[in-house]
Amino acid sequence: MLKNERDEWELPGGRIDPGESHAQTLSREFNEELAISVQVSALIDSYVFEVIPGRHVEIITYGCTLSGAFAPKLSDEHKEHCLWRVDRLSEINLPVGYRRSVERWAGAVQTAPGQDS
């Protein structure tokens, strides 16, 4: 998770550059914001989020898995980063849509064939 200038936690992401797919954008944003590589997987959710009163953005979330080493380096776009337990997401200032997406992804990973429950 990344902490933004509004002191909210959020997931890595950003705007699509011309010619990019959602997966390419998300891979690029993880690299830019945390200097880590991910493999983009299944679509989780999409919704419109009111960032500040009168300013809406479309949020599209995908499941991702780490590809390579986990040695995050925070960009200047955010104030800090953290790892947080899924069952404790309600304890942090995380918009409900992001929380819903993380919980869906965690549930899907836990119930995937070949995974221990």
Phi, psi and omega in degrees: 000155180234139178263126182266183183292345177269008183061033173252147172273147179211169177271153175301147178164181180173190183284148177284131172278153179307132178086355180272149169273169176301317181297317179296318179299313182296317176300315179298315182294320176300319180293315181292319188273332184228356182058038175233158179254141178228157171257119182277136185241230189285145170297133179256311189198162169211143182194167176260131183240133176271101184296307173225161182309123178087354179243110183250144175227150175273127179252129176233119183251143178231150171286145179221151172234148180295137177236097184107197184287149174259095178222070186296142174232116185289133174280177179279003179284339184229163184273326179196171176227161179202163166252139184220140179295138181300320182287359179239016183299332180293348181277348183243163181280080183237122179306143187302325179296318176297315180300315179301317180296315180297316180296320177297314181297314180299319178294321180293320180293320182292331183257008179294143178305138179086357179261146173286142179274000000 
